[in-house]
Amino acid sequence: MSSPRGKSFKSIAQDISEGYATVNPIFLKPFENEDLKALYAELEKCLTAIRSEKFPHGQIEAIRARNLRLQRLYGAAMVIRNFARAKRIIIF
């Protein structure tokens, strides 16, 4: 399945986690309802995958990078939830 951006939802979620893409209402505007649900599901999968990785004890930069990736994904999920609520789309 391909998104309006021409990439898979998994790669978009990875781009968001790495900081290459930011999610805002303008970014979400071309997405259809099903595409929005699929992107949200991929974000949740990516969040779960990062949380399930072994925690890097004692490595300050690795902990910071992990937390930053989690923060970006969580923020994107919140923007999608609020966007969906405004459009009256049930995503979960």
PDB file of N, CA, C and O in Angstrom:
ATOM      1  N   MET A   1       0.840  -1.163   0.000  1.00  0.00           N
ATOM      2  CA  MET A   1       0.000   0.000   0.000  1.00  0.00           C
ATOM      3  C   MET A   1       0.896   1.240   0.000  1.00  0.00           C
ATOM      4  O   MET A   1       1.870   1.311   0.749  1.00  0.00           O
ATOM      5  N   SER A   2       0.565   2.188  -0.824  1.00  0.00           N
ATOM      6  CA  SER A   2       1.376   3.399  -0.944  1.00  0.00           C
ATOM      7  C   SER A   2       0.554   4.599  -0.490  1.00  0.00           C
ATOM      8  O   SER A   2      -0.660   4.655  -0.688  1.00  0.00           O
ATOM      9  N   SER A   3       1.222   5.525   0.103  1.00  0.00           N
ATOM     10  CA  SER A   3       0.551   6.720   0.606  1.00  0.00           C
ATOM     11  C   SER A   3       0.551   7.799  -0.471  1.00  0.00           C
ATOM     12  O   SER A   3       1.172   7.627  -1.521  1.00  0.00           O
ATOM     13  N   PRO A   4      -0.138   8.906  -0.221  1.00  0.00           N
ATOM     14  CA  PRO A   4      -0.108  10.018  -1.174  1.00  0.00           C
ATOM     15  C   PRO A   4       1.290  10.596  -1.369  1.00  0.00           C
ATOM     16  O   PRO A   4       1.544  11.280  -2.361  1.00  0.00           O
ATOM     17  N   ARG A   5       2.188  10.330  -0.443  1.00  0.00           N
ATOM     18  CA  ARG A   5       3.553  10.829  -0.535  1.00  0.00           C
ATOM     19  C   ARG A   5       4.431   9.941  -1.407  1.00  0.00           C
ATOM     20  O   ARG A   5       5.584  10.288  -1.661  1.00  0.00           O
ATOM     21  N   GLY A   6       3.912   8.799  -1.873  1.00  0.00           N
ATOM     22  CA  GLY A   6       4.679   7.919  -2.742  1.00  0.00           C
ATOM     23  C   GLY A   6       5.591   6.965  -2.001  1.00  0.00           C
ATOM     24  O   GLY A   6       6.411   6.293  -2.628  1.00  0.00           O
ATOM     25  N   LYS A   7       5.474   6.884  -0.687  1.00  0.00           N
ATOM     26  CA  LYS A   7       6.299   6.006   0.127  1.00  0.00           C
ATOM     27  C   LYS A   7       5.380   5.091   0.924  1.00  0.00           C
ATOM     28  O   LYS A   7       4.188   5.361   1.072  1.00  0.00           O
ATOM     29  N   SER A   8       5.945   4.018   1.430  1.00  0.00           N
ATOM     30  CA  SER A   8       5.147   3.148   2.285  1.00  0.00           C
ATOM     31  C   SER A   8       4.952   3.826   3.639  1.00  0.00           C
ATOM     32  O   SER A   8       5.712   4.715   4.022  1.00  0.00           O
ATOM     33  N   PHE A   9       3.921   3.389   4.349  1.00  0.00           N
ATOM     34  CA  PHE A   9       3.637   3.982   5.648  1.00  0.00           C
ATOM     35  C   PHE A   9       4.738   3.660   6.653  1.00  0.00           C
ATOM     36  O   PHE A   9       5.012   4.451   7.556  1.00  0.00           O
ATOM     37  N   LYS A  10       5.360   2.513   6.496  1.00  0.00           N
ATOM     38  CA  LYS A  10       6.461   2.140   7.382  1.00  0.00           C
ATOM     39  C   LYS A  10       7.636   3.105   7.206  1.00  0.00           C
ATOM     40  O   LYS A  10       8.233   3.543   8.188  1.00  0.00           O
ATOM     41  N   SER A  11       7.960   3.429   5.972  1.00  0.00           N
ATOM     42  CA  SER A  11       9.081   4.347   5.738  1.00  0.00           C
ATOM     43  C   SER A  11       8.744   5.766   6.194  1.00  0.00           C
ATOM     44  O   SER A  11       9.628   6.498   6.641  1.00  0.00           O
ATOM     45  N   ILE A  12       7.479   6.158   6.086  1.00  0.00           N
ATOM     46  CA  ILE A  12       7.078   7.473   6.587  1.00  0.00           C
ATOM     47  C   ILE A  12       7.225   7.519   8.103  1.00  0.00           C
ATOM     48  O   ILE A  12       7.698   8.513   8.653  1.00  0.00           O
ATOM     49  N   ALA A  13       6.818   6.438   8.783  1.00  0.00           N
ATOM     50  CA  ALA A  13       6.951   6.376  10.240  1.00  0.00           C
ATOM     51  C   ALA A  13       8.423   6.427  10.648  1.00  0.00           C
ATOM     52  O   ALA A  13       8.770   7.080  11.633  1.00  0.00           O
ATOM     53  N   GLN A  14       9.273   5.756   9.911  1.00  0.00           N
ATOM     54  CA  GLN A  14      10.707   5.805  10.219  1.00  0.00           C
ATOM     55  C   GLN A  14      11.273   7.198   9.963  1.00  0.00           C
ATOM     56  O   GLN A  14      12.102   7.681  10.734  1.00  0.00           O
ATOM     57  N   ASP A  15      10.833   7.844   8.890  1.00  0.00           N
ATOM     58  CA  ASP A  15      11.273   9.213   8.615  1.00  0.00           C
ATOM     59  C   ASP A  15      10.849  10.161   9.738  1.00  0.00           C
ATOM     60  O   ASP A  15      11.604  11.050  10.131  1.00  0.00           O
ATOM     61  N   ILE A  16       9.640   9.962  10.243  1.00  0.00           N
ATOM     62  CA  ILE A  16       9.158  10.798  11.344  1.00  0.00           C
ATOM     63  C   ILE A  16      10.009  10.563  12.587  1.00  0.00           C
ATOM     64  O   ILE A  16      10.375  11.511  13.282  1.00  0.00           O
ATOM     65  N   SER A  17      10.324   9.296  12.869  1.00  0.00           N
ATOM     66  CA  SER A  17      11.106   8.998  14.071  1.00  0.00           C
ATOM     67  C   SER A  17      12.524   9.547  13.982  1.00  0.00           C
ATOM     68  O   SER A  17      13.116   9.901  15.002  1.00  0.00           O
ATOM     69  N   GLU A  18      13.067   9.620  12.785  1.00  0.00           N
ATOM     70  CA  GLU A  18      14.421  10.146  12.612  1.00  0.00           C
ATOM     71  C   GLU A  18      14.452  11.667  12.460  1.00  0.00           C
ATOM     72  O   GLU A  18      15.525  12.270  12.469  1.00  0.00           O
ATOM     73  N   GLY A  19      13.279  12.285  12.321  1.00  0.00           N
ATOM     74  CA  GLY A  19      13.221  13.737  12.233  1.00  0.00           C
ATOM     75  C   GLY A  19      13.274  14.280  10.821  1.00  0.00           C
ATOM     76  O   GLY A  19      13.413  15.488  10.633  1.00  0.00           O
ATOM     77  N   TYR A  20      13.166  13.414   9.820  1.00  0.00           N
ATOM     78  CA  TYR A  20      13.206  13.869   8.425  1.00  0.00           C
ATOM     79  C   TYR A  20      11.867  14.429   7.957  1.00  0.00           C
ATOM     80  O   TYR A  20      11.808  15.163   6.970  1.00  0.00           O
ATOM     81  N   ALA A  21      10.796  14.083   8.664  1.00  0.00           N
ATOM     82  CA  ALA A  21       9.464  14.571   8.317  1.00  0.00           C
ATOM     83  C   ALA A  21       8.760  14.993   9.603  1.00  0.00           C
ATOM     84  O   ALA A  21       8.917  14.365  10.650  1.00  0.00           O
ATOM     85  N   THR A  22       7.996  16.050   9.505  1.00  0.00           N
ATOM     86  CA  THR A  22       7.194  16.487  10.644  1.00  0.00           C
ATOM     87  C   THR A  22       5.725  16.358  10.283  1.00  0.00           C
ATOM     88  O   THR A  22       5.334  16.561   9.133  1.00  0.00           O
ATOM     89  N   VAL A  23       4.929  16.023  11.262  1.00  0.00           N
ATOM     90  CA  VAL A  23       3.502  15.820  11.028  1.00  0.00           C
ATOM     91  C   VAL A  23       2.752  17.043  11.527  1.00  0.00           C
ATOM     92  O   VAL A  23       2.891  17.458  12.677  1.00  0.00           O
ATOM     93  N   ASN A  24       1.961  17.602  10.639  1.00  0.00           N
ATOM     94  CA  ASN A  24       1.082  18.712  10.979  1.00  0.00           C
ATOM     95  C   ASN A  24      -0.167  18.574  10.105  1.00  0.00           C
ATOM     96  O   ASN A  24      -0.185  17.738   9.202  1.00  0.00           O
ATOM     97  N   PRO A  25      -1.202  19.366  10.348  1.00  0.00           N
ATOM     98  CA  PRO A  25      -2.425  19.227   9.550  1.00  0.00           C
ATOM     99  C   PRO A  25      -2.215  19.394   8.041  1.00  0.00           C
ATOM    100  O   PRO A  25      -2.915  18.765   7.247  1.00  0.00           O
ATOM    101  N   ILE A  26      -1.277  20.220   7.649  1.00  0.00           N
ATOM    102  CA  ILE A  26      -1.008  20.402   6.215  1.00  0.00           C
ATOM    103  C   ILE A  26      -0.401  19.131   5.629  1.00  0.00           C
ATOM    104  O   ILE A  26      -0.729  18.746   4.506  1.00  0.00           O
ATOM    105  N   PHE A  27       0.482  18.478   6.384  1.00  0.00           N
ATOM    106  CA  PHE A  27       1.076  17.213   5.965  1.00  0.00           C
ATOM    107  C   PHE A  27       0.007  16.132   5.821  1.00  0.00           C
ATOM    108  O   PHE A  27       0.098  15.290   4.927  1.00  0.00           O
ATOM    109  N   LEU A  28      -1.005  16.145   6.692  1.00  0.00           N
ATOM    110  CA  LEU A  28      -2.034  15.105   6.718  1.00  0.00           C
ATOM    111  C   LEU A  28      -3.185  15.355   5.743  1.00  0.00           C
ATOM    112  O   LEU A  28      -3.981  14.452   5.487  1.00  0.00           O
ATOM    113  N   LYS A  29      -3.280  16.539   5.210  1.00  0.00           N
ATOM    114  CA  LYS A  29      -4.421  16.906   4.363  1.00  0.00           C
ATOM    115  C   LYS A  29      -4.646  15.974   3.164  1.00  0.00           C
ATOM    116  O   LYS A  29      -5.797  15.628   2.897  1.00  0.00           O
ATOM    117  N   PRO A  30      -3.605  15.548   2.425  1.00  0.00           N
ATOM    118  CA  PRO A  30      -3.869  14.693   1.261  1.00  0.00           C
ATOM    119  C   PRO A  30      -4.218  13.240   1.602  1.00  0.00           C
ATOM    120  O   PRO A  30      -4.572  12.476   0.704  1.00  0.00           O
ATOM    121  N   PHE A  31      -4.129  12.844   2.859  1.00  0.00           N
ATOM    122  CA  PHE A  31      -4.403  11.462   3.241  1.00  0.00           C
ATOM    123  C   PHE A  31      -5.903  11.190   3.295  1.00  0.00           C
ATOM    124  O   PHE A  31      -6.675  12.002   3.805  1.00  0.00           O
ATOM    125  N   GLU A  32      -6.303  10.039   2.764  1.00  0.00           N
ATOM    126  CA  GLU A  32      -7.682   9.572   2.881  1.00  0.00           C
ATOM    127  C   GLU A  32      -7.871   8.967   4.271  1.00  0.00           C
ATOM    128  O   GLU A  32      -6.906   8.806   5.018  1.00  0.00           O
ATOM    129  N   ASN A  33      -9.110   8.635   4.614  1.00  0.00           N
ATOM    130  CA  ASN A  33      -9.399   8.073   5.936  1.00  0.00           C
ATOM    131  C   ASN A  33      -8.622   6.791   6.194  1.00  0.00           C
ATOM    132  O   ASN A  33      -8.014   6.639   7.254  1.00  0.00           O
ATOM    133  N   GLU A  34      -8.634   5.874   5.246  1.00  0.00           N
ATOM    134  CA  GLU A  34      -7.937   4.597   5.425  1.00  0.00           C
ATOM    135  C   GLU A  34      -6.421   4.790   5.490  1.00  0.00           C
ATOM    136  O   GLU A  34      -5.731   4.093   6.234  1.00  0.00           O
ATOM    137  N   ASP A  35      -5.911   5.737   4.710  1.00  0.00           N
ATOM    138  CA  ASP A  35      -4.478   6.030   4.751  1.00  0.00           C
ATOM    139  C   ASP A  35      -4.075   6.599   6.109  1.00  0.00           C
ATOM    140  O   ASP A  35      -3.011   6.273   6.636  1.00  0.00           O
ATOM    141  N   LEU A  36      -4.927   7.443   6.668  1.00  0.00           N
ATOM    142  CA  LEU A  36      -4.664   8.015   7.979  1.00  0.00           C
ATOM    143  C   LEU A  36      -4.629   6.924   9.047  1.00  0.00           C
ATOM    144  O   LEU A  36      -3.768   6.933   9.927  1.00  0.00           O
ATOM    145  N   LYS A  37      -5.571   5.984   8.960  1.00  0.00           N
ATOM    146  CA  LYS A  37      -5.597   4.859   9.899  1.00  0.00           C
ATOM    147  C   LYS A  37      -4.347   3.999   9.752  1.00  0.00           C
ATOM    148  O   LYS A  37      -3.777   3.556  10.749  1.00  0.00           O
ATOM    149  N   ALA A  38      -3.923   3.765   8.526  1.00  0.00           N
ATOM    150  CA  ALA A  38      -2.731   2.942   8.285  1.00  0.00           C
ATOM    151  C   ALA A  38      -1.471   3.636   8.804  1.00  0.00           C
ATOM    152  O   ALA A  38      -0.605   2.981   9.385  1.00  0.00           O
ATOM    153  N   LEU A  39      -1.359   4.934   8.606  1.00  0.00           N
ATOM    154  CA  LEU A  39      -0.203   5.676   9.109  1.00  0.00           C
ATOM    155  C   LEU A  39      -0.174   5.654  10.633  1.00  0.00           C
ATOM    156  O   LEU A  39       0.887   5.476  11.231  1.00  0.00           O
ATOM    157  N   TYR A  40      -1.328   5.834  11.263  1.00  0.00           N
ATOM    158  CA  TYR A  40      -1.408   5.795  12.722  1.00  0.00           C
ATOM    159  C   TYR A  40      -1.005   4.415  13.246  1.00  0.00           C
ATOM    160  O   TYR A  40      -0.300   4.311  14.250  1.00  0.00           O
ATOM    161  N   ALA A  41      -1.450   3.363  12.570  1.00  0.00           N
ATOM    162  CA  ALA A  41      -1.089   2.004  12.978  1.00  0.00           C
ATOM    163  C   ALA A  41       0.416   1.778  12.855  1.00  0.00           C
ATOM    164  O   ALA A  41       1.017   1.141  13.720  1.00  0.00           O
ATOM    165  N   GLU A  42       1.027   2.290  11.793  1.00  0.00           N
ATOM    166  CA  GLU A  42       2.482   2.150  11.632  1.00  0.00           C
ATOM    167  C   GLU A  42       3.245   2.926  12.695  1.00  0.00           C
ATOM    168  O   GLU A  42       4.279   2.466  13.179  1.00  0.00           O
ATOM    169  N   LEU A  43       2.745   4.089  13.057  1.00  0.00           N
ATOM    170  CA  LEU A  43       3.384   4.856  14.124  1.00  0.00           C
ATOM    171  C   LEU A  43       3.345   4.075  15.437  1.00  0.00           C
ATOM    172  O   LEU A  43       4.329   4.036  16.176  1.00  0.00           O
ATOM    173  N   GLU A  44       2.208   3.459  15.717  1.00  0.00           N
ATOM    174  CA  GLU A  44       2.083   2.666  16.940  1.00  0.00           C
ATOM    175  C   GLU A  44       3.024   1.457  16.910  1.00  0.00           C
ATOM    176  O   GLU A  44       3.623   1.112  17.929  1.00  0.00           O
ATOM    177  N   LYS A  45       3.154   0.818  15.754  1.00  0.00           N
ATOM    178  CA  LYS A  45       4.087  -0.317  15.628  1.00  0.00           C
ATOM    179  C   LYS A  45       5.519   0.135  15.850  1.00  0.00           C
ATOM    180  O   LYS A  45       6.296  -0.543  16.523  1.00  0.00           O
ATOM    181  N   CYS A  46       5.863   1.273  15.287  1.00  0.00           N
ATOM    182  CA  CYS A  46       7.214   1.808  15.428  1.00  0.00           C
ATOM    183  C   CYS A  46       7.494   2.186  16.884  1.00  0.00           C
ATOM    184  O   CYS A  46       8.592   1.948  17.386  1.00  0.00           O
ATOM    185  N   LEU A  47       6.508   2.773  17.562  1.00  0.00           N
ATOM    186  CA  LEU A  47       6.655   3.089  18.981  1.00  0.00           C
ATOM    187  C   LEU A  47       6.903   1.821  19.796  1.00  0.00           C
ATOM    188  O   LEU A  47       7.775   1.798  20.665  1.00  0.00           O
ATOM    189  N   THR A  48       6.140   0.776  19.518  1.00  0.00           N
ATOM    190  CA  THR A  48       6.292  -0.489  20.230  1.00  0.00           C
ATOM    191  C   THR A  48       7.653  -1.105  19.967  1.00  0.00           C
ATOM    192  O   THR A  48       8.280  -1.644  20.879  1.00  0.00           O
ATOM    193  N   ALA A  49       8.114  -1.030  18.725  1.00  0.00           N
ATOM    194  CA  ALA A  49       9.419  -1.601  18.378  1.00  0.00           C
ATOM    195  C   ALA A  49      10.549  -0.882  19.106  1.00  0.00           C
ATOM    196  O   ALA A  49      11.477  -1.525  19.597  1.00  0.00           O
ATOM    197  N   ILE A  50      10.478   0.437  19.180  1.00  0.00           N
ATOM    198  CA  ILE A  50      11.526   1.197  19.864  1.00  0.00           C
ATOM    199  C   ILE A  50      11.497   0.906  21.360  1.00  0.00           C
ATOM    200  O   ILE A  50      12.545   0.759  21.988  1.00  0.00           O
ATOM    201  N   ARG A  51      10.297   0.823  21.927  1.00  0.00           N
ATOM    202  CA  ARG A  51      10.194   0.536  23.357  1.00  0.00           C
ATOM    203  C   ARG A  51      10.676  -0.871  23.704  1.00  0.00           C
ATOM    204  O   ARG A  51      11.141  -1.114  24.818  1.00  0.00           O
ATOM    205  N   SER A  52      10.563  -1.794  22.751  1.00  0.00           N
ATOM    206  CA  SER A  52      10.963  -3.179  23.021  1.00  0.00           C
ATOM    207  C   SER A  52      12.465  -3.411  22.837  1.00  0.00           C
ATOM    208  O   SER A  52      12.977  -4.460  23.226  1.00  0.00           O
ATOM    209  N   GLU A  53      13.169  -2.450  22.253  1.00  0.00           N
ATOM    210  CA  GLU A  53      14.620  -2.576  22.113  1.00  0.00           C
ATOM    211  C   GLU A  53      15.271  -2.544  23.485  1.00  0.00           C
ATOM    212  O   GLU A  53      14.724  -1.984  24.435  1.00  0.00           O
ATOM    213  N   LYS A  54      16.430  -3.145  23.574  1.00  0.00           N
ATOM    214  CA  LYS A  54      17.162  -3.153  24.831  1.00  0.00           C
ATOM    215  C   LYS A  54      17.545  -1.731  25.206  1.00  0.00           C
ATOM    216  O   LYS A  54      18.037  -0.971  24.371  1.00  0.00           O
ATOM    217  N   PHE A  55      17.319  -1.374  26.467  1.00  0.00           N
ATOM    218  CA  PHE A  55      17.613  -0.029  26.932  1.00  0.00           C
ATOM    219  C   PHE A  55      19.120   0.167  27.046  1.00  0.00           C
ATOM    220  O   PHE A  55      19.803  -0.667  27.640  1.00  0.00           O
ATOM    221  N   PRO A  56      19.648   1.244  26.493  1.00  0.00           N
ATOM    222  CA  PRO A  56      21.105   1.479  26.507  1.00  0.00           C
ATOM    223  C   PRO A  56      21.594   2.095  27.825  1.00  0.00           C
ATOM    224  O   PRO A  56      21.856   3.296  27.888  1.00  0.00           O
ATOM    225  N   HIS A  57      21.714   1.285  28.862  1.00  0.00           N
ATOM    226  CA  HIS A  57      22.154   1.776  30.175  1.00  0.00           C
ATOM    227  C   HIS A  57      23.552   2.390  30.096  1.00  0.00           C
ATOM    228  O   HIS A  57      24.467   1.809  29.511  1.00  0.00           O
ATOM    229  N   GLY A  58      23.697   3.553  30.684  1.00  0.00           N
ATOM    230  CA  GLY A  58      24.999   4.193  30.777  1.00  0.00           C
ATOM    231  C   GLY A  58      25.464   4.915  29.524  1.00  0.00           C
ATOM    232  O   GLY A  58      26.532   5.527  29.538  1.00  0.00           O
ATOM    233  N   GLN A  59      24.713   4.865  28.465  1.00  0.00           N
ATOM    234  CA  GLN A  59      25.091   5.532  27.217  1.00  0.00           C
ATOM    235  C   GLN A  59      24.167   6.735  27.023  1.00  0.00           C
ATOM    236  O   GLN A  59      23.058   6.618  26.502  1.00  0.00           O
ATOM    237  N   ILE A  60      24.649   7.859  27.447  1.00  0.00           N
ATOM    238  CA  ILE A  60      23.826   9.067  27.488  1.00  0.00           C
ATOM    239  C   ILE A  60      23.309   9.450  26.100  1.00  0.00           C
ATOM    240  O   ILE A  60      22.126   9.754  25.949  1.00  0.00           O
ATOM    241  N   GLU A  61      24.166   9.439  25.100  1.00  0.00           N
ATOM    242  CA  GLU A  61      23.751   9.835  23.747  1.00  0.00           C
ATOM    243  C   GLU A  61      22.734   8.848  23.164  1.00  0.00           C
ATOM    244  O   GLU A  61      21.795   9.259  22.482  1.00  0.00           O
ATOM    245  N   ALA A  62      22.913   7.568  23.424  1.00  0.00           N
ATOM    246  CA  ALA A  62      21.969   6.564  22.920  1.00  0.00           C
ATOM    247  C   ALA A  62      20.610   6.703  23.601  1.00  0.00           C
ATOM    248  O   ALA A  62      19.573   6.550  22.956  1.00  0.00           O
ATOM    249  N   ILE A  63      20.613   6.992  24.894  1.00  0.00           N
ATOM    250  CA  ILE A  63      19.355   7.210  25.621  1.00  0.00           C
ATOM    251  C   ILE A  63      18.653   8.443  25.083  1.00  0.00           C
ATOM    252  O   ILE A  63      17.438   8.438  24.881  1.00  0.00           O
ATOM    253  N   ARG A  64      19.422   9.501  24.851  1.00  0.00           N
ATOM    254  CA  ARG A  64      18.854  10.744  24.321  1.00  0.00           C
ATOM    255  C   ARG A  64      18.252  10.514  22.937  1.00  0.00           C
ATOM    256  O   ARG A  64      17.152  10.990  22.654  1.00  0.00           O
ATOM    257  N   ALA A  65      18.957   9.796  22.082  1.00  0.00           N
ATOM    258  CA  ALA A  65      18.458   9.518  20.730  1.00  0.00           C
ATOM    259  C   ALA A  65      17.184   8.678  20.783  1.00  0.00           C
ATOM    260  O   ALA A  65      16.238   8.931  20.037  1.00  0.00           O
ATOM    261  N   ARG A  66      17.161   7.684  21.662  1.00  0.00           N
ATOM    262  CA  ARG A  66      15.977   6.822  21.813  1.00  0.00           C
ATOM    263  C   ARG A  66      14.783   7.652  22.278  1.00  0.00           C
ATOM    264  O   ARG A  66      13.690   7.542  21.722  1.00  0.00           O
ATOM    265  N   ASN A  67      14.993   8.473  23.292  1.00  0.00           N
ATOM    266  CA  ASN A  67      13.902   9.289  23.818  1.00  0.00           C
ATOM    267  C   ASN A  67      13.418  10.316  22.800  1.00  0.00           C
ATOM    268  O   ASN A  67      12.226  10.617  22.742  1.00  0.00           O
ATOM    269  N   LEU A  68      14.319  10.846  22.012  1.00  0.00           N
ATOM    270  CA  LEU A  68      13.936  11.806  20.977  1.00  0.00           C
ATOM    271  C   LEU A  68      13.085  11.135  19.901  1.00  0.00           C
ATOM    272  O   LEU A  68      12.097  11.708  19.441  1.00  0.00           O
ATOM    273  N   ARG A  69      13.466   9.925  19.502  1.00  0.00           N
ATOM    274  CA  ARG A  69      12.664   9.176  18.526  1.00  0.00           C
ATOM    275  C   ARG A  69      11.275   8.889  19.084  1.00  0.00           C
ATOM    276  O   ARG A  69      10.282   9.048  18.374  1.00  0.00           O
ATOM    277  N   LEU A  70      11.190   8.466  20.353  1.00  0.00           N
ATOM    278  CA  LEU A  70       9.894   8.211  20.984  1.00  0.00           C
ATOM    279  C   LEU A  70       9.060   9.483  21.056  1.00  0.00           C
ATOM    280  O   LEU A  70       7.852   9.448  20.818  1.00  0.00           O
ATOM    281  N   GLN A  71       9.686  10.588  21.376  1.00  0.00           N
ATOM    282  CA  GLN A  71       8.979  11.857  21.473  1.00  0.00           C
ATOM    283  C   GLN A  71       8.405  12.275  20.118  1.00  0.00           C
ATOM    284  O   GLN A  71       7.259  12.717  20.038  1.00  0.00           O
ATOM    285  N   ARG A  72       9.192  12.137  19.066  1.00  0.00           N
ATOM    286  CA  ARG A  72       8.712  12.511  17.728  1.00  0.00           C
ATOM    287  C   ARG A  72       7.518  11.654  17.309  1.00  0.00           C
ATOM    288  O   ARG A  72       6.529  12.170  16.786  1.00  0.00           O
ATOM    289  N   LEU A  73       7.616  10.344  17.542  1.00  0.00           N
ATOM    290  CA  LEU A  73       6.533   9.446  17.161  1.00  0.00           C
ATOM    291  C   LEU A  73       5.275   9.716  17.978  1.00  0.00           C
ATOM    292  O   LEU A  73       4.170   9.743  17.435  1.00  0.00           O
ATOM    293  N   TYR A  74       5.443   9.915  19.279  1.00  0.00           N
ATOM    294  CA  TYR A  74       4.289  10.183  20.131  1.00  0.00           C
ATOM    295  C   TYR A  74       3.624  11.504  19.730  1.00  0.00           C
ATOM    296  O   TYR A  74       2.397  11.586  19.669  1.00  0.00           O
ATOM    297  N   GLY A  75       4.416  12.521  19.462  1.00  0.00           N
ATOM    298  CA  GLY A  75       3.867  13.802  19.027  1.00  0.00           C
ATOM    299  C   GLY A  75       3.111  13.693  17.713  1.00  0.00           C
ATOM    300  O   GLY A  75       2.056  14.303  17.537  1.00  0.00           O
ATOM    301  N   ALA A  76       3.661  12.909  16.791  1.00  0.00           N
ATOM    302  CA  ALA A  76       2.989  12.704  15.504  1.00  0.00           C
ATOM    303  C   ALA A  76       1.669  11.965  15.702  1.00  0.00           C
ATOM    304  O   ALA A  76       0.672  12.287  15.057  1.00  0.00           O
ATOM    305  N   ALA A  77       1.660  10.974  16.594  1.00  0.00           N
ATOM    306  CA  ALA A  77       0.428  10.231  16.870  1.00  0.00           C
ATOM    307  C   ALA A  77      -0.632  11.156  17.470  1.00  0.00           C
ATOM    308  O   ALA A  77      -1.814  11.041  17.148  1.00  0.00           O
ATOM    309  N   MET A  78      -0.208  12.066  18.337  1.00  0.00           N
ATOM    310  CA  MET A  78      -1.155  13.014  18.933  1.00  0.00           C
ATOM    311  C   MET A  78      -1.736  13.957  17.878  1.00  0.00           C
ATOM    312  O   MET A  78      -2.931  14.252  17.899  1.00  0.00           O
ATOM    313  N   VAL A  79      -0.902  14.422  16.967  1.00  0.00           N
ATOM    314  CA  VAL A  79      -1.384  15.303  15.896  1.00  0.00           C
ATOM    315  C   VAL A  79      -2.390  14.554  15.025  1.00  0.00           C
ATOM    316  O   VAL A  79      -3.416  15.118  14.646  1.00  0.00           O
ATOM    317  N   ILE A  80      -2.107  13.296  14.704  1.00  0.00           N
ATOM    318  CA  ILE A  80      -3.029  12.506  13.885  1.00  0.00           C
ATOM    319  C   ILE A  80      -4.342  12.292  14.620  1.00  0.00           C
ATOM    320  O   ILE A  80      -5.411  12.420  14.022  1.00  0.00           O
ATOM    321  N   ARG A  81      -4.278  11.968  15.913  1.00  0.00           N
ATOM    322  CA  ARG A  81      -5.512  11.774  16.689  1.00  0.00           C
ATOM    323  C   ARG A  81      -6.360  13.035  16.704  1.00  0.00           C
ATOM    324  O   ARG A  81      -7.574  12.966  16.508  1.00  0.00           O
ATOM    325  N   ASN A  82      -5.738  14.185  16.934  1.00  0.00           N
ATOM    326  CA  ASN A  82      -6.489  15.444  16.974  1.00  0.00           C
ATOM    327  C   ASN A  82      -7.031  15.817  15.599  1.00  0.00           C
ATOM    328  O   ASN A  82      -8.148  16.323  15.484  1.00  0.00           O
ATOM    329  N   PHE A  83      -6.240  15.567  14.555  1.00  0.00           N
ATOM    330  CA  PHE A  83      -6.695  15.834  13.185  1.00  0.00           C
ATOM    331  C   PHE A  83      -7.897  14.953  12.855  1.00  0.00           C
ATOM    332  O   PHE A  83      -8.877  15.415  12.270  1.00  0.00           O
ATOM    333  N   ALA A  84      -7.810  13.679  13.237  1.00  0.00           N
ATOM    334  CA  ALA A  84      -8.905  12.742  12.971  1.00  0.00           C
ATOM    335  C   ALA A  84     -10.156  13.133  13.759  1.00  0.00           C
ATOM    336  O   ALA A  84     -11.270  13.033  13.245  1.00  0.00           O
ATOM    337  N   ARG A  85      -9.977  13.570  14.985  1.00  0.00           N
ATOM    338  CA  ARG A  85     -11.125  13.982  15.794  1.00  0.00           C
ATOM    339  C   ARG A  85     -11.818  15.185  15.158  1.00  0.00           C
ATOM    340  O   ARG A  85     -13.047  15.257  15.141  1.00  0.00           O
ATOM    341  N   ALA A  86     -11.036  16.127  14.636  1.00  0.00           N
ATOM    342  CA  ALA A  86     -11.612  17.312  13.999  1.00  0.00           C
ATOM    343  C   ALA A  86     -12.373  16.932  12.721  1.00  0.00           C
ATOM    344  O   ALA A  86     -13.389  17.544  12.393  1.00  0.00           O
ATOM    345  N   LYS A  87     -11.872  15.922  12.007  1.00  0.00           N
ATOM    346  CA  LYS A  87     -12.515  15.478  10.775  1.00  0.00           C
ATOM    347  C   LYS A  87     -13.572  14.398  11.031  1.00  0.00           C
ATOM    348  O   LYS A  87     -14.211  13.919  10.095  1.00  0.00           O
ATOM    349  N   ARG A  88     -13.753  14.020  12.296  1.00  0.00           N
ATOM    350  CA  ARG A  88     -14.698  12.974  12.714  1.00  0.00           C
ATOM    351  C   ARG A  88     -14.387  11.632  12.058  1.00  0.00           C
ATOM    352  O   ARG A  88     -15.261  10.960  11.512  1.00  0.00           O
ATOM    353  N   ILE A  89     -13.118  11.274  12.134  1.00  0.00           N
ATOM    354  CA  ILE A  89     -12.636   9.994  11.618  1.00  0.00           C
ATOM    355  C   ILE A  89     -12.261   9.150  12.824  1.00  0.00           C
ATOM    356  O   ILE A  89     -11.534   9.614  13.703  1.00  0.00           O
ATOM    357  N   ILE A  90     -12.744   7.928  12.876  1.00  0.00           N
ATOM    358  CA  ILE A  90     -12.388   7.014  13.958  1.00  0.00           C
ATOM    359  C   ILE A  90     -11.174   6.231  13.512  1.00  0.00           C
ATOM    360  O   ILE A  90     -11.248   5.474  12.544  1.00  0.00           O
ATOM    361  N   ILE A  91     -10.034   6.400  14.213  1.00  0.00           N
ATOM    362  CA  ILE A  91      -8.807   5.739  13.794  1.00  0.00           C
ATOM    363  C   ILE A  91      -8.420   4.571  14.668  1.00  0.00           C
ATOM    364  O   ILE A  91      -7.552   3.789  14.279  1.00  0.00           O
ATOM    365  N   PHE A  92      -9.027   4.417  15.838  1.00  0.00           N
ATOM    366  CA  PHE A  92      -8.691   3.289  16.693  1.00  0.00           C
ATOM    367  C   PHE A  92      -9.889   2.708  17.352  1.00  0.00           C
ATOM    368  O   PHE A  92      -9.770   1.745  18.109  1.00  0.00           O
TER     369      PHE A  92
END
